[in-house]
Amino acid sequence: SRCLFCALQAFCTRYGHAVQPSIPPDEVRAVVSRTFHHINRFQLFKDDDAAELFDALLQYLHDTTASSSSASGAVYRAAEGAHHSPGSPSGLSSSARTSSSSSSGSEQPVLAASGSGSVTRARGMSAITSEFCQPPCLVHSCFGAEIIERSSACPVCGEVGAHVVSYVTLLHYFPASFLCRPLPDADLERQLAHHYSSEYRSCEHCQPNGWSGTAQVQVEKFLCSRPPVVAFVLAWGKDSAEAASLREAMNRMPLSLSLDKIFRNAAPEKDRLASQLARHELVGMVCFYGRHYVSFFLNSTLGQWVYCDDAMVRVVGSWSAVQSTTVSGHLMPLLLFYVRQPSKKPSSEE
């Protein structure tokens, strides 16, 4: 009879005080199934997509805890818009695991991930504008990254900033090919920076004024806030990967990221140094093989990585052990969680 929020709260409370090695998530699964029963998503004994479920859970928690009711029902609209692609196998969703586009997600490209790394972008339901959530709810306080989009100078009419929009995004998508088939001499931060700045649109000033040869202008993205947790979703475009591709992906997966190397910094000049020193470190990863999901999370108390497969929880050890387990088990990374680390104060010389 619990709602989903209460079920998650009870689960976390049990986790904080439990003595047993693992906590069965049966009640949470049952409540999730009941919550989304009317749209036939995330049902017991049926396959579905973990990234879309995580997105839907964030939406639900936002709707439950936000002080404003302006975004009420967003979770249901997000889930309803994320139907299976007609050509995908039964039980496989149209989000990060396949190459179809989806309205579920966030800031993101979704997801016509081709071999060249190009993607089709679509604004998802997670891109809730900031005025819908003031003061920020639990979800936006944890995952919300405020982004400002501004069009660059139009080469035809010279207009700057004809398109300006701000929003808060919860998830960040990118093609898995960035890790499996990277560009020469480009780390993930550089590829993501290029990826998120490669959006173009028709000049909104030329069109209504009837200018001939209306140009495509680049959309620049500026980061206004750095959330405590950054969640990335990898778009594989397929449901299996060769061992060589997984090995390449795991070897190139960064253990830490700087958001200032991915997005432009919207902070005043005097405040940029401290933010440039701040980094987010990898603490969790959800993977899938076939139609089953597992996860790896860094246990800060043990200082070791832990492997979770339903009720089975065991210590894996170092990151190199995680890499070996992932490749040998044909586990494809889907969700990556990076947590912000305390920034070091610059010295007087710096």
C-alpha positions in Angstrom: 0.0 0.0 0.0 3.1 2.3 0.1 3.6 5.0 -2.5 6.9 4.8 -4.4 8.5 7.6 -2.4 7.7 5.9 0.9 8.9 2.5 -0.4 12.2 4.1 -1.4 12.5 5.9 1.9 11.8 2.6 3.8 14.4 0.8 1.7 17.1 3.4 2.4 16.3 3.3 6.1 16.6 -0.4 6.2 19.9 -0.2 4.3 21.2 2.3 6.8 20.5 0.0 9.8 20.6 -3.5 8.4 23.1 -6.1 9.5 22.5 -8.6 6.6 24.8 -8.3 3.6 22.1 -7.4 1.1 18.6 -5.9 1.3 15.9 -7.5 -1.0 14.3 -4.8 -3.2 11.1 -6.8 -3.7 8.8 -4.2 -2.2 10.3 -1.4 -4.3 10.0 -3.5 -7.4 6.3 -4.2 -6.7 5.5 -0.6 -6.0 7.3 0.5 -9.2 5.2 -2.0 -11.1 2.0 -0.7 -9.5 3.0 2.9 -10.1 3.4 2.5 -13.8 0.8 -0.2 -14.4 -1.5 2.2 -16.2 1.1 2.8 -19.0 2.4 -0.7 -19.0 6.0 0.2 -18.2 8.5 -1.3 -15.7 6.3 -4.2 -14.8 7.2 -7.2 -12.8 8.5 -10.2 -14.8 8.8 -8.0 -17.9 12.0 -6.6 -19.5 12.4 -2.9 -19.7 15.2 -0.3 -19.8 17.1 0.7 -16.7 18.0 4.2 -17.9 14.4 5.0 -18.7 13.4 3.6 -15.3 16.0 5.8 -13.6 14.7 8.8 -15.5 11.1 8.0 -14.5 12.1 7.6 -10.9 13.8 11.0 -10.9 10.6 12.5 -12.4 8.5 10.8 -9.8 10.6 12.0 -6.9 10.6 15.5 -8.4 6.8 15.5 -8.6 6.6 14.2 -5.1 9.0 16.5 -3.4 8.9 19.7 -5.4 7.2 22.6 -3.7 5.5 23.6 -7.0 2.9 21.5 -8.7 3.6 23.0 -12.2 5.4 19.9 -13.4 2.9 17.5 -11.9 2.5 14.3 -14.0 5.7 14.8 -15.9 6.8 11.3 -15.0 3.9 9.8 -16.7 4.3 11.9 -19.8 8.0 10.9 -19.9 7.2 7.2 -19.6 4.4 7.4 -22.1 6.7 9.0 -24.7 9.3 6.3 -24.4 7.7 3.4 -26.4 9.6 0.5 -27.8 10.9 1.0 -31.3 8.9 -1.1 -33.9 12.0 -3.0 -35.0 13.5 -3.7 -31.6 13.2 -7.1 -29.9 10.4 -7.5 -27.4 11.3 -6.0 -24.0 14.1 -3.8 -25.3 13.3 -0.1 -25.1 14.0 2.7 -27.5 16.4 4.6 -25.3 20.1 4.1 -24.8 20.1 0.4 -25.7 18.8 0.9 -29.2 19.2 3.4 -31.9 15.7 4.8 -32.0 14.9 8.3 -30.7 13.0 8.7 -27.5 11.3 11.5 -25.6 12.5 10.1 -22.3 15.7 11.6 -21.0 17.1 14.9 -20.4 19.3 17.5 -21.9 20.3 15.0 -24.4 21.0 13.8 -27.7 18.8 10.8 -28.1 19.8 8.6 -29.8 20.4 7.8 -33.4 24.0 6.8 -32.6 25.8 6.1 -35.8 29.3 4.9 -36.4 30.5 8.4 -36.8 29.2 9.3 -33.4 26.4 11.6 -34.7 23.2 11.7 -32.8 19.7 13.2 -33.1 18.8 15.5 -30.3 15.5 15.8 -28.6 14.6 17.7 -25.5 13.2 15.2 -22.9 10.9 15.5 -20.0 13.8 15.6 -17.5 14.8 19.1 -18.9 12.5 20.8 -16.4 12.9 24.6 -16.4 14.2 25.9 -13.2 11.1 28.0 -12.4 9.2 24.7 -11.9 11.3 23.8 -9.0 12.1 26.7 -6.6 13.4 26.0 -4.1 15.1 23.0 -5.7 13.7 19.6 -4.8 15.7 16.6 -3.7 16.2 15.5 -7.3 17.3 18.8 -8.6 19.5 19.5 -5.6 21.4 16.3 -6.3 21.4 15.9 -10.1 20.2 19.2 -11.5 22.7 21.0 -13.9 21.5 24.4 -15.0 22.3 25.0 -18.7 21.9 28.2 -20.8 21.7 27.8 -24.5 22.6 30.8 -26.7 23.0 30.9 -30.5 26.3 32.3 -31.8 26.6 35.1 -34.3 24.6 34.5 -37.5 26.9 34.8 -40.6 24.0 36.2 -42.7 22.4 38.8 -40.4 25.0 39.1 -37.7 22.4 38.6 -34.9 23.9 37.2 -31.7 21.8 35.3 -29.2 18.6 35.2 -31.2 17.9 31.9 -29.5 18.4 31.9 -25.7 16.9 29.3 -23.4 17.7 28.0 -19.9 16.8 24.7 -18.4 17.8 22.2 -15.7 18.9 18.8 -16.9 19.2 15.6 -14.9 20.8 13.2 -17.3 23.5 13.5 -20.0 23.5 11.2 -23.0 26.4 10.4 -25.3 27.1 7.6 -27.9 29.2 4.7 -26.5 31.3 5.0 -29.6 33.1 7.8 -27.9 34.7 5.2 -25.7 34.8 2.2 -28.1 35.9 4.1 -31.3 37.3 7.4 -30.1 38.7 10.1 -32.2 42.5 10.2 -32.5 44.2 12.1 -29.6 40.8 13.0 -28.0 39.9 12.0 -24.4 36.2 11.7 -23.3 36.1 15.3 -22.0 37.1 16.7 -25.4 34.7 14.5 -27.3 31.8 15.4 -25.0 32.7 19.1 -25.3 32.6 18.8 -29.1 29.4 16.7 -28.9 27.4 19.1 -26.7 28.5 22.1 -28.8 27.7 20.6 -32.2 24.1 21.6 -32.3 23.0 23.9 -35.0 19.6 25.5 -35.8 18.1 28.0 -38.3 18.6 31.6 -37.3 15.4 32.8 -35.6 16.2 36.4 -36.7 16.6 35.7 -40.4 13.5 33.7 -40.9 10.8 36.3 -39.8 12.6 39.1 -41.7 12.7 37.2 -44.9 16.5 37.2 -45.3 17.7 35.1 -48.2 20.0 32.2 -47.5 19.0 31.8 -43.9 22.0 30.3 -42.1 22.5 27.6 -39.5 23.9 29.0 -36.3 25.8 27.1 -33.6 24.1 26.7 -30.2 26.5 27.3 -27.4 25.9 25.7 -24.0 26.9 27.4 -20.8 27.0 25.6 -17.4 25.6 27.7 -14.5 25.6 25.1 -11.7 27.6 22.0 -10.9 25.4 19.3 -9.3 26.8 17.0 -6.6 26.1 14.0 -8.8 26.4 13.9 -12.6 24.7 10.9 -14.4 25.7 9.9 -17.9 23.8 7.5 -20.1 25.7 5.6 -22.9 23.8 5.0 -26.1 25.1 1.7 -27.5 22.7 1.3 -30.5 22.8 -2.4 -30.0 22.3 -5.1 -27.4 25.7 -6.8 -27.5 29.3 -5.8 -27.9 32.5 -7.6 -28.8 35.1 -8.1 -26.1 37.5 -5.8 -27.9 35.0 -2.9 -27.9 34.2 -3.4 -24.2 37.9 -3.6 -23.4 38.6 -0.3 -25.2 35.6 1.3 -23.5 36.6 0.3 -20.0 40.3 1.3 -20.6 39.2 4.7 -21.8 36.5 5.3 -19.2 37.7 8.2 -17.0 37.7 7.9 -13.3 37.3 11.6 -12.9 35.8 14.4 -15.1 35.9 18.2 -15.1 32.6 19.8 -16.2 34.4 22.9 -17.1 36.2 21.0 -19.8 32.8 19.7 -21.2 30.7 22.9 -21.0 31.4 26.6 -21.2 31.6 28.2 -17.8 29.0 30.9 -17.2 30.5 32.0 -13.9 32.1 35.4 -13.5 35.8 35.5 -14.3 36.8 35.9 -10.7 34.9 32.7 -9.7 36.1 30.5 -12.5 39.4 29.3 -11.0 37.8 27.5 -8.1 35.2 25.8 -10.4 37.9 24.7 -12.8 39.7 22.9 -10.0 36.5 21.0 -9.0 36.2 17.4 -10.4 33.6 14.7 -10.3 34.9 11.1 -9.6 33.3 7.9 -10.8 31.5 6.1 -8.0 28.9 3.9 -9.8 28.1 2.1 -13.0 25.0 0.2 -14.1 25.7 -2.4 -16.9 23.5 -4.8 -18.9 24.0 -8.1 -20.7 21.2 -9.6 -22.7 18.1 -8.5 -20.8 19.6 -8.4 -17.3 21.2 -5.5 -15.3 24.0 -5.5 -12.8 25.9 -2.7 -11.1 29.2 -1.7 -9.6 29.5 0.9 -6.9 32.5 2.2 -5.0 32.2 1.5 -1.2 33.8 4.5 0.5 34.2 2.6 3.8 36.0 -0.4 2.3 37.7 1.7 -0.4 36.8 -1.1 -2.9 34.3 -1.7 -5.7 31.2 -3.8 -5.0 29.3 -5.9 -7.5 25.5 -6.1 -7.2 23.5 -8.7 -9.1 20.0 -8.9 -7.7 20.4 -10.4 -4.2 24.0 -11.3 -4.8 26.4 -8.7 -3.5 30.2 -9.2 -3.4 33.4 -7.2 -3.2 35.2 -7.0 -6.5 38.2 -5.0 -5.3 40.1 -2.5 -7.4 39.0 -0.7 -10.6 41.2 -3.0 -12.7 39.1 -5.9 -11.2 36.0 -4.1 -12.3 37.4 -3.7 -15.8 38.3 -7.4 -16.0 34.9 -8.5 -14.7 33.1 -6.2 -17.1 34.9 -7.5 -20.2 34.9 -11.2 -19.2 31.2 -11.0 -18.4 30.3 -9.1 -21.6 28.7 -6.3 -19.4 27.9 -3.2 -21.3 28.1 0.1 -19.3 24.8 2.0 -19.5 24.6 4.5 -16.5 27.7 6.2 -15.1 27.5 8.2 -11.8 30.2 10.8 -11.0 30.2 12.5 -7.6 31.6 16.0 -7.1 34.8 16.1 -4.9 35.7 19.0 -2.6 37.7 21.5 -4.7 41.1 22.3 -3.5 41.8 26.0 -2.7 44.3 27.4 -5.1 47.6 28.4 -3.6 48.8 32.0 -3.7 51.1 31.2 -6.6 48.3 29.6 -8.6 
